[in-house]
């Protein structure tokens, strides 16, 4: 019993000492580089641009890092190696970053590797098979593993966008039922949200919405995700919104641009008239971008001034957003 009490007392003494040691700046940058696998230049750049850690200083002014700094940098490196951007993960607390890393690692373990894992077509094939089998968990694992393997932009352009076209074709051929389409939509929206969570963008504001009568919102979700990944602040207003509400939101938010997703192929003349009315309601300095699966059906001989019809998918959207920043 006395020995037990002695050990307990020693533990009470040692725990605070160990905690203090974790926070004590004592490692020079060369040691930190060796332990984390980061270069000294990267460590300094992350500190300067993203404030990833705040090292102490030696008497001679050299950087000194604590064990906790080393642990955080190791976690952030693992997250960026997995396909995430440092601008995103650097905003996370230590506990959130570690939890996110565990989640990413779990998904990698539970997703079989592809023999040619850089080929987007193989990811699409696997995802489509999981849609057909109503395998929600497998589909989410596949899309997330694709993001880690081939990057977020390729995931949006060459996997999710193509998968949606495949689902649409399957719907026409009676291969896809409503339950399968709804399951796929729910999973894709979750993945898009996870890709863009924790972003603290300081770029221009983009308002994203669909017009009255347009109830399909996945194209708008893809637009929002693509813009967020380009550094834009996005106000996603949802579907079937009166044009007056879209105009009011763009004014209130000081929007740089408004993006409208058009997927409804019928009543296309009504859609064209709604776009003309929206263009009149919003500030002339705001650009109006129109895209989506049915945008090519719009029967403008020449789009109204200030309206850009984006027919080249997400890449066309990105090009317009990048070009508009310089104007």
CORDA-V586669 format. One record per residue. N is the residue number from 1. RES is the residue in one small letter. PHI is phi in degrees with one decimal (none if undefined). D_LAST is the distance of its C-alpha to the last C-alpha in Angstrom with 1 decimal. Layout:
n={N	N}
res={RES	RES}
phi={PHI	PHI}
d_last={D_LAST	D_LAST}
This chain:
n={1	2	3	4	5	6	7	8	9	10	11	12	13	14	15	16	17	18	19	20	21	22	23	24	25	26	27	28	29	30	31	32	33	34	35	36	37	38	39	40	41	42	43	44	45	46	47	48	49	50	51	52	53	54	55	56	57	58	59	60	61	62	63	64	65	66	67	68	69	70	71	72	73	74	75	76	77	78	79	80	81	82	83	84	85	86	87	88	89	90	91	92	93	94	95	96	97	98	99	100	101	102	103	104	105	106	107	108	109	110	111	112	113	114	115	116	117	118	119	120	121	122	123	124	125	126	127	128	129	130	131	132	133	134	135	136	137	138	139	140	141	142	143	144	145	146	147	148	149	150	151	152	153	154	155	156	157	158	159	160	161	162	163	164	165	166	167	168	169	170	171	172	173	174	175	176	177	178	179	180	181	182	183	184	185	186	187	188	189	190	191	192	193	194	195	196	197	198	199	200	201	202	203	204	205	206	207	208	209	210	211	212	213	214	215	216	217	218	219	220	221	222	223	224	225	226	227	228	229	230	231	232	233	234	235	236	237	238	239	240	241	242	243	244	245	246	247	248	249	250	251	252	253	254	255	256	257	258	259	260	261	262	263	264	265	266	267	268	269	270	271	272	273	274	275	276	277	278	279	280	281	282	283	284	285	286	287	288	289	290	291	292	293	294	295	296	297	298	299	300	301	302	303	304	305	306	307	308	309	310	311	312	313	314	315	316	317	318	319	320	321	322	323	324	325	326	327}
res={x	x	x	x	x	x	x	x	x	x	x	x	x	x	x	x	x	x	x	x	x	x	x	x	x	x	x	x	x	x	x	x	x	x	x	x	x	x	x	x	x	x	x	x	x	x	x	x	x	x	x	x	x	x	x	x	x	x	x	x	x	x	x	x	x	x	x	x	x	x	x	x	x	x	x	x	x	x	x	x	x	x	x	x	x	x	x	x	x	x	x	x	x	x	x	x	x	x	x	x	x	x	x	x	x	x	x	x	x	x	x	x	x	x	x	x	x	x	x	x	x	x	x	x	x	x	x	x	x	x	x	x	x	x	x	x	x	x	x	x	x	x	x	x	x	x	x	x	x	x	x	x	x	x	x	x	x	x	x	x	x	x	x	x	x	x	x	x	x	x	x	x	x	x	x	x	x	x	x	x	x	x	x	x	x	x	x	x	x	x	x	x	x	x	x	x	x	x	x	x	x	x	x	x	x	x	x	x	x	x	x	x	x	x	x	x	x	x	x	x	x	x	x	x	x	x	x	x	x	x	x	x	x	x	x	x	x	x	x	x	x	x	x	x	x	x	x	x	x	x	x	x	x	x	x	x	x	x	x	x	x	x	x	x	x	x	x	x	x	x	x	x	x	x	x	x	x	x	x	x	x	x	x	x	x	x	x	x	x	x	x	x	x	x	x	x	x	x	x	x	x	x	x	x	x	x	x	x	x	x	x	x	x	x	x	x	x	x	x	x	x	x	x	x	x	x	x}
phi={none	-64.7	-63.5	-60.9	-64.7	-63.1	-63.7	-62.6	-61.2	-64.2	-63.9	-61.8	-77.7	-74.0	-59.1	-61.4	-64.2	-65.3	-62.5	-64.3	-64.4	-59.8	-100.1	-86.0	-66.1	-148.5	-109.7	-69.0	-63.8	-65.2	-66.6	-62.7	-61.0	-65.0	-76.4	-97.6	84.6	-88.5	-79.0	-60.4	-64.6	-66.0	-58.9	-66.0	-64.8	-63.1	-64.2	-70.0	-88.3	-121.4	52.9	-63.8	-140.8	-126.2	-69.4	-84.2	-134.9	-77.9	-59.8	-90.9	90.0	-80.7	-63.9	-131.7	-114.8	-88.3	-59.3	-66.1	-60.9	-62.4	-61.5	-64.8	-63.9	-64.1	-64.2	-63.7	-63.0	-62.2	-66.3	-71.3	-62.5	-81.7	115.4	-88.3	-94.8	-65.2	-62.9	-82.8	-72.0	-67.6	-83.2	-82.0	-68.4	-56.6	-67.0	-67.4	-64.6	-67.0	-65.5	-65.0	-63.9	-60.1	-64.8	-60.8	-64.7	-64.5	-68.0	-64.0	-64.4	-93.5	-111.2	-59.7	-77.1	-92.5	-66.3	-126.5	-70.7	-95.0	-90.9	-58.0	-60.9	-69.4	-66.1	-63.7	-61.0	-63.1	-62.6	-64.9	-61.3	-73.0	-63.5	-60.3	-90.7	56.9	-91.9	-62.3	-64.3	-63.4	-63.3	-64.5	-61.3	-61.9	-64.8	-70.4	-64.0	-62.1	-60.3	-67.6	-82.6	-112.1	94.2	-64.8	-63.6	-66.4	-57.7	-65.7	-76.8	-107.3	-116.5	-66.9	-61.3	-69.5	-60.3	-64.3	-62.5	-64.3	-65.0	-62.1	-65.0	-63.8	-64.2	-62.1	-86.7	61.5	-92.4	-110.8	-98.8	-54.2	-61.3	-67.6	-64.5	-67.0	-61.3	-60.9	-59.9	-61.3	-66.2	-62.1	-61.4	-61.3	-65.0	-62.1	-63.8	-66.7	-63.5	-108.9	-63.8	69.3	-75.2	-125.9	-72.5	-121.8	-81.7	-64.0	-96.4	-116.7	-94.0	-121.3	-161.3	-121.6	-79.7	-55.0	89.4	-95.4	-102.9	-90.2	-112.5	-68.4	-62.7	-66.0	-63.3	-64.4	-59.3	-61.5	-61.9	-61.4	-67.9	-61.3	-66.6	-91.0	95.8	-83.4	-86.4	-116.9	-107.4	-90.9	-91.9	94.5	-109.5	53.2	-107.7	-57.1	-63.8	-64.3	-68.2	-62.5	-64.4	-62.4	-64.8	-64.2	-71.6	-60.3	-87.5	62.6	-64.0	-82.4	-147.4	-125.8	-114.9	-116.7	-97.1	-117.2	-119.3	-75.2	-86.5	-96.3	51.4	-67.9	-66.8	-62.4	-61.1	-61.9	-65.9	-62.8	-65.7	-61.7	-65.2	-63.6	-59.5	-71.5	-81.9	-94.1	-54.3	-62.6	-80.4	-85.8	-83.0	-112.2	-100.8	-126.3	-141.5	113.7	-63.7	-112.5	-61.9	-69.1	-84.0	-59.2	-96.1	-72.1	-66.2	-147.3	-55.8	-55.7	-56.1	90.1	-113.1	-114.9	-89.8	-97.1	-107.5	-109.2	68.3	-66.1	-65.1	-64.5	-60.3	-58.4	-60.5	-65.2	-65.9	-65.2	-64.6	-69.3	-65.2	-87.3	-87.3}
d_last={78.0	77.8	75.9	73.4	72.9	72.5	69.7	67.9	68.1	66.7	63.8	63.0	63.0	61.0	58.1	56.7	57.1	55.2	52.4	52.2	52.2	49.1	47.2	48.7	46.4	48.6	46.9	45.2	42.0	43.9	46.0	43.0	41.4	44.6	45.0	41.5	40.7	37.5	37.0	37.3	33.8	32.4	34.4	33.1	29.4	29.9	31.5	28.9	25.8	27.4	30.6	32.7	35.9	37.1	39.9	42.6	43.7	47.0	49.0	47.5	43.9	43.3	41.5	44.0	43.2	45.3	46.5	44.1	41.2	42.4	42.8	39.3	37.8	39.9	38.8	35.1	35.6	37.5	34.7	32.1	34.5	34.8	31.1	29.6	26.8	27.9	25.0	26.7	30.3	30.2	29.7	33.1	36.4	39.1	40.9	37.9	36.8	40.4	40.8	37.7	39.0	42.4	40.8	38.8	42.1	44.1	41.8	42.0	45.8	46.2	44.0	45.8	44.1	43.1	44.7	41.3	39.1	35.9	36.2	34.2	36.6	39.5	37.7	37.0	40.7	41.9	39.7	40.8	44.4	44.0	42.5	45.6	47.9	46.2	45.8	43.3	43.8	43.8	40.5	38.8	40.2	39.1	35.5	35.4	37.1	34.7	31.8	33.7	34.7	31.7	28.8	26.7	24.2	27.1	29.0	26.5	25.8	29.2	31.7	30.8	29.0	31.8	34.4	33.2	33.6	37.0	38.0	37.0	39.1	41.9	41.8	42.4	45.2	46.8	46.4	44.2	45.6	43.8	45.0	43.4	40.1	40.0	41.0	38.2	35.6	36.9	36.9	33.4	32.0	34.0	32.6	29.0	29.6	31.3	28.5	26.0	28.5	28.4	24.6	23.3	19.5	17.3	13.9	12.1	14.6	15.2	18.2	20.3	23.3	25.6	26.8	30.4	33.0	30.9	32.8	31.8	29.2	29.2	26.2	24.3	25.7	24.5	20.9	21.2	22.7	20.2	17.3	19.5	20.3	16.6	16.6	15.4	17.6	19.1	21.2	23.5	25.3	27.7	29.2	30.6	28.7	28.9	25.7	26.4	26.4	23.0	21.5	23.4	22.3	18.5	19.2	21.5	19.3	16.2	14.5	10.8	12.1	15.6	17.3	20.7	23.3	25.7	28.9	31.5	32.6	34.9	34.1	30.9	31.0	31.1	28.1	26.2	27.4	26.4	22.8	22.9	24.4	21.9	19.0	21.0	21.6	18.2	15.8	13.9	10.5	11.4	10.9	14.4	15.2	18.8	20.8	24.3	27.6	28.0	24.5	25.8	28.5	26.4	27.8	24.9	25.6	22.0	19.7	19.0	15.8	13.2	15.4	14.8	18.1	18.0	21.2	21.0	21.8	20.3	19.0	16.9	15.7	14.8	12.9	10.8	10.3	9.5	7.0	5.3	5.6	3.8	0.0}
